[in-house]
Amino acid sequence: MMMSGKNYPTFGMSVVVFELVSKNATSMINQAVARYTADFATAFKKKLDQYDS
């Protein structure tokens, strides 16, 4: 079975999703009420930043 671009995200779409997730992680850090939520979002953002560099 061939993989179709219709069924699987393309590289271009993954870049858009990456940018949106990065921005949402940053806003979650700033808006988090619970400390563990902010800690998780911070660790998540650090991992995303590693992929970005």
mmCIF file of the N, C-alpha and C atoms, coordinates in Angstrom:
data_MODEL
# 
_entry.id   MODEL 
# 
loop_
_atom_site.group_PDB 
_atom_site.id 
_atom_site.type_symbol 
_atom_site.label_atom_id 
_atom_site.label_alt_id 
_atom_site.label_comp_id 
_atom_site.label_asym_id 
_atom_site.label_entity_id 
_atom_site.label_seq_id 
_atom_site.pdbx_PDB_ins_code 
_atom_site.Cartn_x 
_atom_site.Cartn_y 
_atom_site.Cartn_z 
_atom_site.occupancy 
_atom_site.B_iso_or_equiv 
_atom_site.pdbx_formal_charge 
_atom_site.auth_seq_id 
_atom_site.auth_comp_id 
_atom_site.auth_asym_id 
_atom_site.auth_atom_id 
_atom_site.pdbx_PDB_model_num 
ATOM 1   N N  . MET A 1 1  ? 0.841  -1.182 0.000  1.00 0.00 ? 1  MET A N  1 
ATOM 2   C CA . MET A 1 1  ? 0.000  0.000  0.000  1.00 0.00 ? 1  MET A CA 1 
ATOM 3   C C  . MET A 1 1  ? 0.888  1.248  0.000  1.00 0.00 ? 1  MET A C  1 
ATOM 4   N N  . MET A 1 2  ? 0.629  2.156  -0.895 1.00 0.00 ? 2  MET A N  1 
ATOM 5   C CA . MET A 1 2  ? 1.423  3.380  -0.991 1.00 0.00 ? 2  MET A CA 1 
ATOM 6   C C  . MET A 1 2  ? 0.920  4.412  0.007  1.00 0.00 ? 2  MET A C  1 
ATOM 7   N N  . MET A 1 3  ? 1.858  5.188  0.523  1.00 0.00 ? 3  MET A N  1 
ATOM 8   C CA . MET A 1 3  ? 1.464  6.284  1.390  1.00 0.00 ? 3  MET A CA 1 
ATOM 9   C C  . MET A 1 3  ? 1.099  7.471  0.515  1.00 0.00 ? 3  MET A C  1 
ATOM 10  N N  . SER A 1 4  ? -0.042 8.019  0.758  1.00 0.00 ? 4  SER A N  1 
ATOM 11  C CA . SER A 1 4  ? -0.521 9.142  -0.020 1.00 0.00 ? 4  SER A CA 1 
ATOM 12  C C  . SER A 1 4  ? -0.421 10.414 0.797  1.00 0.00 ? 4  SER A C  1 
ATOM 13  N N  . GLY A 1 5  ? -0.081 11.512 0.128  1.00 0.00 ? 5  GLY A N  1 
ATOM 14  C CA . GLY A 1 5  ? -0.046 12.802 0.798  1.00 0.00 ? 5  GLY A CA 1 
ATOM 15  C C  . GLY A 1 5  ? -1.409 13.211 1.317  1.00 0.00 ? 5  GLY A C  1 
ATOM 16  N N  . LYS A 1 6  ? -2.440 12.615 0.740  1.00 0.00 ? 6  LYS A N  1 
ATOM 17  C CA . LYS A 1 6  ? -3.800 12.896 1.183  1.00 0.00 ? 6  LYS A CA 1 
ATOM 18  C C  . LYS A 1 6  ? -4.052 12.312 2.574  1.00 0.00 ? 6  LYS A C  1 
ATOM 19  N N  . ASN A 1 7  ? -3.375 11.211 2.895  1.00 0.00 ? 7  ASN A N  1 
ATOM 20  C CA . ASN A 1 7  ? -3.615 10.527 4.166  1.00 0.00 ? 7  ASN A CA 1 
ATOM 21  C C  . ASN A 1 7  ? -2.582 10.847 5.240  1.00 0.00 ? 7  ASN A C  1 
ATOM 22  N N  . TYR A 1 8  ? -1.426 11.358 4.851  1.00 0.00 ? 8  TYR A N  1 
ATOM 23  C CA . TYR A 1 8  ? -0.343 11.609 5.798  1.00 0.00 ? 8  TYR A CA 1 
ATOM 24  C C  . TYR A 1 8  ? 0.130  13.049 5.661  1.00 0.00 ? 8  TYR A C  1 
ATOM 25  N N  . PRO A 1 9  ? 0.477  13.690 6.780  1.00 0.00 ? 9  PRO A N  1 
ATOM 26  C CA . PRO A 1 9  ? 0.905  15.089 6.712  1.00 0.00 ? 9  PRO A CA 1 
ATOM 27  C C  . PRO A 1 9  ? 2.218  15.241 5.950  1.00 0.00 ? 9  PRO A C  1 
ATOM 28  N N  . THR A 1 10 ? 2.326  16.311 5.242  1.00 0.00 ? 10 THR A N  1 
ATOM 29  C CA . THR A 1 10 ? 3.555  16.609 4.518  1.00 0.00 ? 10 THR A CA 1 
ATOM 30  C C  . THR A 1 10 ? 4.509  17.359 5.436  1.00 0.00 ? 10 THR A C  1 
ATOM 31  N N  . PHE A 1 11 ? 5.736  17.515 4.980  1.00 0.00 ? 11 PHE A N  1 
ATOM 32  C CA . PHE A 1 11 ? 6.716  18.252 5.776  1.00 0.00 ? 11 PHE A CA 1 
ATOM 33  C C  . PHE A 1 11 ? 6.232  19.670 6.042  1.00 0.00 ? 11 PHE A C  1 
ATOM 34  N N  . GLY A 1 12 ? 5.644  20.297 5.049  1.00 0.00 ? 12 GLY A N  1 
ATOM 35  C CA . GLY A 1 12 ? 5.148  21.666 5.220  1.00 0.00 ? 12 GLY A CA 1 
ATOM 36  C C  . GLY A 1 12 ? 4.116  21.773 6.326  1.00 0.00 ? 12 GLY A C  1 
ATOM 37  N N  . MET A 1 13 ? 3.246  20.800 6.419  1.00 0.00 ? 13 MET A N  1 
ATOM 38  C CA . MET A 1 13 ? 2.231  20.806 7.471  1.00 0.00 ? 13 MET A CA 1 
ATOM 39  C C  . MET A 1 13 ? 2.863  20.582 8.832  1.00 0.00 ? 13 MET A C  1 
ATOM 40  N N  . SER A 1 14 ? 3.888  19.751 8.894  1.00 0.00 ? 14 SER A N  1 
ATOM 41  C CA . SER A 1 14 ? 4.530  19.495 10.187 1.00 0.00 ? 14 SER A CA 1 
ATOM 42  C C  . SER A 1 14 ? 5.236  20.742 10.703 1.00 0.00 ? 14 SER A C  1 
ATOM 43  N N  . VAL A 1 15 ? 5.740  21.583 9.803  1.00 0.00 ? 15 VAL A N  1 
ATOM 44  C CA . VAL A 1 15 ? 6.368  22.840 10.227 1.00 0.00 ? 15 VAL A CA 1 
ATOM 45  C C  . VAL A 1 15 ? 5.321  23.756 10.846 1.00 0.00 ? 15 VAL A C  1 
ATOM 46  N N  . VAL A 1 16 ? 4.172  23.844 10.225 1.00 0.00 ? 16 VAL A N  1 
ATOM 47  C CA . VAL A 1 16 ? 3.084  24.674 10.760 1.00 0.00 ? 16 VAL A CA 1 
ATOM 48  C C  . VAL A 1 16 ? 2.652  24.170 12.130 1.00 0.00 ? 16 VAL A C  1 
ATOM 49  N N  . VAL A 1 17 ? 2.477  22.876 12.267 1.00 0.00 ? 17 VAL A N  1 
ATOM 50  C CA . VAL A 1 17 ? 2.074  22.288 13.544 1.00 0.00 ? 17 VAL A CA 1 
ATOM 51  C C  . VAL A 1 17 ? 3.142  22.538 14.601 1.00 0.00 ? 17 VAL A C  1 
ATOM 52  N N  . PHE A 1 18 ? 4.416  22.384 14.242 1.00 0.00 ? 18 PHE A N  1 
ATOM 53  C CA . PHE A 1 18 ? 5.515  22.635 15.168 1.00 0.00 ? 18 PHE A CA 1 
ATOM 54  C C  . PHE A 1 18 ? 5.460  24.069 15.690 1.00 0.00 ? 18 PHE A C  1 
ATOM 55  N N  . GLU A 1 19 ? 5.254  25.027 14.803 1.00 0.00 ? 19 GLU A N  1 
ATOM 56  C CA . GLU A 1 19 ? 5.184  26.434 15.214 1.00 0.00 ? 19 GLU A CA 1 
ATOM 57  C C  . GLU A 1 19 ? 4.004  26.684 16.148 1.00 0.00 ? 19 GLU A C  1 
ATOM 58  N N  . LEU A 1 20 ? 2.856  26.115 15.837 1.00 0.00 ? 20 LEU A N  1 
ATOM 59  C CA . LEU A 1 20 ? 1.681  26.301 16.690 1.00 0.00 ? 20 LEU A CA 1 
ATOM 60  C C  . LEU A 1 20 ? 1.875  25.674 18.067 1.00 0.00 ? 20 LEU A C  1 
ATOM 61  N N  . VAL A 1 21 ? 2.449  24.489 18.112 1.00 0.00 ? 21 VAL A N  1 
ATOM 62  C CA . VAL A 1 21 ? 2.693  23.821 19.392 1.00 0.00 ? 21 VAL A CA 1 
ATOM 63  C C  . VAL A 1 21 ? 3.693  24.622 20.219 1.00 0.00 ? 21 VAL A C  1 
ATOM 64  N N  . SER A 1 22 ? 4.721  25.156 19.580 1.00 0.00 ? 22 SER A N  1 
ATOM 65  C CA . SER A 1 22 ? 5.715  25.962 20.294 1.00 0.00 ? 22 SER A CA 1 
ATOM 66  C C  . SER A 1 22 ? 5.076  27.202 20.909 1.00 0.00 ? 22 SER A C  1 
ATOM 67  N N  . LYS A 1 23 ? 4.241  27.884 20.133 1.00 0.00 ? 23 LYS A N  1 
ATOM 68  C CA . LYS A 1 23 ? 3.576  29.087 20.647 1.00 0.00 ? 23 LYS A CA 1 
ATOM 69  C C  . LYS A 1 23 ? 2.617  28.743 21.782 1.00 0.00 ? 23 LYS A C  1 
ATOM 70  N N  . ASN A 1 24 ? 1.877  27.646 21.639 1.00 0.00 ? 24 ASN A N  1 
ATOM 71  C CA . ASN A 1 24 ? 0.947  27.244 22.692 1.00 0.00 ? 24 ASN A CA 1 
ATOM 72  C C  . ASN A 1 24 ? 1.677  26.824 23.956 1.00 0.00 ? 24 ASN A C  1 
ATOM 73  N N  . ALA A 1 25 ? 2.831  26.195 23.823 1.00 0.00 ? 25 ALA A N  1 
ATOM 74  C CA . ALA A 1 25 ? 3.617  25.815 25.004 1.00 0.00 ? 25 ALA A CA 1 
ATOM 75  C C  . ALA A 1 25 ? 4.071  27.060 25.751 1.00 0.00 ? 25 ALA A C  1 
ATOM 76  N N  . THR A 1 26 ? 4.495  28.074 25.009 1.00 0.00 ? 26 THR A N  1 
ATOM 77  C CA . THR A 1 26 ? 4.926  29.323 25.644 1.00 0.00 ? 26 THR A CA 1 
ATOM 78  C C  . THR A 1 26 ? 3.774  29.993 26.372 1.00 0.00 ? 26 THR A C  1 
ATOM 79  N N  . SER A 1 27 ? 2.608  30.045 25.758 1.00 0.00 ? 27 SER A N  1 
ATOM 80  C CA . SER A 1 27 ? 1.467  30.672 26.426 1.00 0.00 ? 27 SER A CA 1 
ATOM 81  C C  . SER A 1 27 ? 1.022  29.859 27.638 1.00 0.00 ? 27 SER A C  1 
ATOM 82  N N  . MET A 1 28 ? 1.149  28.539 27.573 1.00 0.00 ? 28 MET A N  1 
ATOM 83  C CA . MET A 1 28 ? 0.792  27.696 28.719 1.00 0.00 ? 28 MET A CA 1 
ATOM 84  C C  . MET A 1 28 ? 1.721  27.973 29.899 1.00 0.00 ? 28 MET A C  1 
ATOM 85  N N  . ILE A 1 29 ? 2.995  28.180 29.621 1.00 0.00 ? 29 ILE A N  1 
ATOM 86  C CA . ILE A 1 29 ? 3.946  28.498 30.692 1.00 0.00 ? 29 ILE A CA 1 
ATOM 87  C C  . ILE A 1 29 ? 3.525  29.785 31.387 1.00 0.00 ? 29 ILE A C  1 
ATOM 88  N N  . ASN A 1 30 ? 3.142  30.786 30.603 1.00 0.00 ? 30 ASN A N  1 
ATOM 89  C CA . ASN A 1 30 ? 2.782  32.094 31.156 1.00 0.00 ? 30 ASN A CA 1 
ATOM 90  C C  . ASN A 1 30 ? 1.434  32.093 31.871 1.00 0.00 ? 30 ASN A C  1 
ATOM 91  N N  . GLN A 1 31 ? 0.519  31.206 31.471 1.00 0.00 ? 31 GLN A N  1 
ATOM 92  C CA . GLN A 1 31 ? -0.830 31.217 32.030 1.00 0.00 ? 31 GLN A CA 1 
ATOM 93  C C  . GLN A 1 31 ? -1.090 30.115 33.048 1.00 0.00 ? 31 GLN A C  1 
ATOM 94  N N  . ALA A 1 32 ? -0.137 29.259 33.276 1.00 0.00 ? 32 ALA A N  1 
ATOM 95  C CA . ALA A 1 32 ? -0.360 28.108 34.158 1.00 0.00 ? 32 ALA A CA 1 
ATOM 96  C C  . ALA A 1 32 ? -0.646 28.555 35.585 1.00 0.00 ? 32 ALA A C  1 
ATOM 97  N N  . VAL A 1 33 ? -1.646 27.941 36.173 1.00 0.00 ? 33 VAL A N  1 
ATOM 98  C CA . VAL A 1 33 ? -1.991 28.211 37.566 1.00 0.00 ? 33 VAL A CA 1 
ATOM 99  C C  . VAL A 1 33 ? -1.225 27.253 38.466 1.00 0.00 ? 33 VAL A C  1 
ATOM 100 N N  . ALA A 1 34 ? -1.224 25.985 38.107 1.00 0.00 ? 34 ALA A N  1 
ATOM 101 C CA . ALA A 1 34 ? -0.528 24.978 38.908 1.00 0.00 ? 34 ALA A CA 1 
ATOM 102 C C  . ALA A 1 34 ? 0.951  24.936 38.528 1.00 0.00 ? 34 ALA A C  1 
ATOM 103 N N  . ARG A 1 35 ? 1.790  24.819 39.512 1.00 0.00 ? 35 ARG A N  1 
ATOM 104 C CA . ARG A 1 35 ? 3.236  24.799 39.293 1.00 0.00 ? 35 ARG A CA 1 
ATOM 105 C C  . ARG A 1 35 ? 3.659  23.606 38.444 1.00 0.00 ? 35 ARG A C  1 
ATOM 106 N N  . TYR A 1 36 ? 3.045  22.433 38.654 1.00 0.00 ? 36 TYR A N  1 
ATOM 107 C CA . TYR A 1 36 ? 3.436  21.260 37.869 1.00 0.00 ? 36 TYR A CA 1 
ATOM 108 C C  . TYR A 1 36 ? 3.062  21.414 36.402 1.00 0.00 ? 36 TYR A C  1 
ATOM 109 N N  . THR A 1 37 ? 1.997  22.154 36.117 1.00 0.00 ? 37 THR A N  1 
ATOM 110 C CA . THR A 1 37 ? 1.636  22.414 34.720 1.00 0.00 ? 37 THR A CA 1 
ATOM 111 C C  . THR A 1 37 ? 2.686  23.289 34.058 1.00 0.00 ? 37 THR A C  1 
ATOM 112 N N  . ALA A 1 38 ? 3.125  24.313 34.762 1.00 0.00 ? 38 ALA A N  1 
ATOM 113 C CA . ALA A 1 38 ? 4.169  25.192 34.233 1.00 0.00 ? 38 ALA A CA 1 
ATOM 114 C C  . ALA A 1 38 ? 5.479  24.435 34.069 1.00 0.00 ? 38 ALA A C  1 
ATOM 115 N N  . ASP A 1 39 ? 5.803  23.566 35.022 1.00 0.00 ? 39 ASP A N  1 
ATOM 116 C CA . ASP A 1 39 ? 7.036  22.775 34.922 1.00 0.00 ? 39 ASP A CA 1 
ATOM 117 C C  . ASP A 1 39 ? 7.000  21.843 33.713 1.00 0.00 ? 39 ASP A C  1 
ATOM 118 N N  . PHE A 1 40 ? 5.853  21.204 33.501 1.00 0.00 ? 40 PHE A N  1 
ATOM 119 C CA . PHE A 1 40 ? 5.714  20.312 32.350 1.00 0.00 ? 40 PHE A CA 1 
ATOM 120 C C  . PHE A 1 40 ? 5.838  21.098 31.046 1.00 0.00 ? 40 PHE A C  1 
ATOM 121 N N  . ALA A 1 41 ? 5.142  22.226 30.963 1.00 0.00 ? 41 ALA A N  1 
ATOM 122 C CA . ALA A 1 41 ? 5.185  23.042 29.750 1.00 0.00 ? 41 ALA A CA 1 
ATOM 123 C C  . ALA A 1 41 ? 6.591  23.575 29.498 1.00 0.00 ? 41 ALA A C  1 
ATOM 124 N N  . THR A 1 42 ? 7.313  23.919 30.550 1.00 0.00 ? 42 THR A N  1 
ATOM 125 C CA . THR A 1 42 ? 8.689  24.396 30.402 1.00 0.00 ? 42 THR A CA 1 
ATOM 126 C C  . THR A 1 42 ? 9.588  23.293 29.863 1.00 0.00 ? 42 THR A C  1 
ATOM 127 N N  . ALA A 1 43 ? 9.466  22.094 30.402 1.00 0.00 ? 43 ALA A N  1 
ATOM 128 C CA . ALA A 1 43 ? 10.268 20.963 29.912 1.00 0.00 ? 43 ALA A CA 1 
ATOM 129 C C  . ALA A 1 43 ? 9.911  20.639 28.465 1.00 0.00 ? 43 ALA A C  1 
ATOM 130 N N  . PHE A 1 44 ? 8.630  20.702 28.142 1.00 0.00 ? 44 PHE A N  1 
ATOM 131 C CA . PHE A 1 44 ? 8.165  20.446 26.778 1.00 0.00 ? 44 PHE A CA 1 
ATOM 132 C C  . PHE A 1 44 ? 8.737  21.484 25.814 1.00 0.00 ? 44 PHE A C  1 
ATOM 133 N N  . LYS A 1 45 ? 8.710  22.747 26.217 1.00 0.00 ? 45 LYS A N  1 
ATOM 134 C CA . LYS A 1 45 ? 9.231  23.837 25.381 1.00 0.00 ? 45 LYS A CA 1 
ATOM 135 C C  . LYS A 1 45 ? 10.735 23.699 25.186 1.00 0.00 ? 45 LYS A C  1 
ATOM 136 N N  . LYS A 1 46 ? 11.457 23.294 26.222 1.00 0.00 ? 46 LYS A N  1 
ATOM 137 C CA . LYS A 1 46 ? 12.907 23.091 26.089 1.00 0.00 ? 46 LYS A CA 1 
ATOM 138 C C  . LYS A 1 46 ? 13.204 22.011 25.058 1.00 0.00 ? 46 LYS A C  1 
ATOM 139 N N  . LYS A 1 47 ? 12.415 20.944 25.063 1.00 0.00 ? 47 LYS A N  1 
ATOM 140 C CA . LYS A 1 47 ? 12.610 19.871 24.084 1.00 0.00 ? 47 LYS A CA 1 
ATOM 141 C C  . LYS A 1 47 ? 12.297 20.375 22.676 1.00 0.00 ? 47 LYS A C  1 
ATOM 142 N N  . LEU A 1 48 ? 11.245 21.154 22.529 1.00 0.00 ? 48 LEU A N  1 
ATOM 143 C CA . LEU A 1 48 ? 10.933 21.725 21.216 1.00 0.00 ? 48 LEU A CA 1 
ATOM 144 C C  . LEU A 1 48 ? 12.050 22.644 20.735 1.00 0.00 ? 48 LEU A C  1 
ATOM 145 N N  . ASP A 1 49 ? 12.613 23.415 21.659 1.00 0.00 ? 49 ASP A N  1 
ATOM 146 C CA . ASP A 1 49 ? 13.713 24.313 21.295 1.00 0.00 ? 49 ASP A CA 1 
ATOM 147 C C  . ASP A 1 49 ? 14.934 23.536 20.820 1.00 0.00 ? 49 ASP A C  1 
ATOM 148 N N  . GLN A 1 50 ? 15.154 22.354 21.376 1.00 0.00 ? 50 GLN A N  1 
ATOM 149 C CA . GLN A 1 50 ? 16.266 21.516 20.912 1.00 0.00 ? 50 GLN A CA 1 
ATOM 150 C C  . GLN A 1 50 ? 16.056 21.102 19.462 1.00 0.00 ? 50 GLN A C  1 
ATOM 151 N N  . TYR A 1 51 ? 14.823 20.779 19.110 1.00 0.00 ? 51 TYR A N  1 
ATOM 152 C CA . TYR A 1 51 ? 14.524 20.398 17.728 1.00 0.00 ? 51 TYR A CA 1 
ATOM 153 C C  . TYR A 1 51 ? 14.643 21.591 16.786 1.00 0.00 ? 51 TYR A C  1 
ATOM 154 N N  . ASP A 1 52 ? 14.366 22.777 17.312 1.00 0.00 ? 52 ASP A N  1 
ATOM 155 C CA . ASP A 1 52 ? 14.368 23.987 16.489 1.00 0.00 ? 52 ASP A CA 1 
ATOM 156 C C  . ASP A 1 52 ? 15.776 24.472 16.169 1.00 0.00 ? 52 ASP A C  1 
ATOM 157 N N  . SER A 1 53 ? 16.751 24.105 16.990 1.00 0.00 ? 53 SER A N  1 
ATOM 158 C CA . SER A 1 53 ? 18.117 24.608 16.762 1.00 0.00 ? 53 SER A CA 1 
ATOM 159 C C  . SER A 1 53 ? 18.951 23.681 15.924 1.00 0.00 ? 53 SER A C  1 
# 
